[in-house]
Amino acid sequence: MARIRFEDGAIEVDAHVIAEGLRTTPERVAAEMRSGRITARCERGIDDDAGTYRLSFFAGNRRFRVTVTEAGEVLRRATLTTAEPPADDGARAAIDHPLRRARSGG
């Protein structure tokens, strides 16, 4: 299975990818996404960035961002830890594509 793939209008991200970025385990990713302790946002590139997506995952004071092509190829990835968790401005929902729940298999 591809680690990040687009299917049926949704983005599927392997829990291992998110776990690596947030420095946790795939099992915790699935549980914390269900409980809302890990949230996500998807941004679609335009103009020079057309055909790319930036996926951001938030957990407490840690943020993991990965930029991918429509084929799931990872272009960039970054993890940031801040002194305080970001303010919950209600903007952490999928914008263009719903993120399917993280899969811990494979």
Buried (B, 14 or more C-beta within 10 A) or exposed (E): EEBBBBEEEBBBBBBBBBBBBBEBEBEBBBBBBEEEEBBBBBBBBEEEEEEBBBBBBBBBEBBBBBBBBBEBEEEEBEBEEEEEEBEEEEEBEBEEBBBBBBBBEE
